[in-house]
Amino acid sequence: MNRQAQAAVMFLVGVALLHAGGTNLYLRYVKAGLQPLVLAAGAVLIVSALATAWYEWKRARARKEATATAAVTAPAGTHSEADAHSEADAHSEADAHSEAHVHPEPRISWLLVLPLLALILVAPPALGSYSALRTGTALQQPYGYLKLPASDPVPLNLVDYAGRAAYDHGRSLAGRQVRIAGFVAVDSAGTPYLVRMALNCCAADAQPVKVGLTGTIPPVLQPDAWLQVTGTYTTKRSRDPVNNGPIPFIKVTEAKPIPTPADPYDETWNN
């Protein structure tokens, strides 16, 4: 890979990052708060690529001018025009030979094309039921609970409901109808869950928070499909077989499918 190829790859990766950062595509990889850094990284790569291309063009032009100058300024009667060209060519070849041995570009650089192709050609889905069922619940005890609005049903984040149900023992949820949303996961025993993948930084550290479903459950549940569930608190709970963490349940009174949200991950822990 020569410098021109490196510049081209850097430029295309930068463009791909700007495209991802300017759309919702970046939310498949990192949390929403990192959008400025994704855009900045794309801009830096593009500027670096253009600077590299300009430097290479300037160096090639300087070499060409040096060759022309050597041919014109050859002393009369000492060297013929052919000798001047021959000498300039020899210098040019020597310079190229020296650069090839002193500054070799590693062929492994071509591996940079792989993430580029992935960014351009593949839009990976958000982590879903497969990952959720193989990872223990990451539910954490909240520091406190905000007062719920007076009207029912109360729209709640799934992680908020799970924390209130598991650690507040449903005291703030008693007698209230709540509405939560998440994607469906069904374990090997047939128990359905509503899940949100919570993350701290990026999709690589995403962990599931699970809420079991009981009550009026739809007869057919498609894993990874998104549901909006309205229901009430129930004392029923279970333990996650992966890490023995608490899994609270909600008694479903109504469930309806919803589109996958633009940001499929939960960032409650970052607030």
Secondary structure, DSSP 8 states (H G I E B T S, - for coil): --HHHHHHHHHHHHHHHHHHHHSGGGGGTB-GGGHHHHHHHHHHHHHHHHHHHHHHHHHHHHHHHHHHHHHHS--TTTS-HHHHHHHHHHHHHHHHHHHHHHS---GGGGGGHHHHHHHHH-------HHHHHTS-------S------SSSSEE--HHHHHHHHHHSTTTTTTT-EEEEEEEEEE-TT--EEEEEEE-SSBGGG-EEEEEEEEES--S---TT-EEEEEEEEEEEEEE-TTT--EEEEEEEEEEEE----SS-EE-GGG-
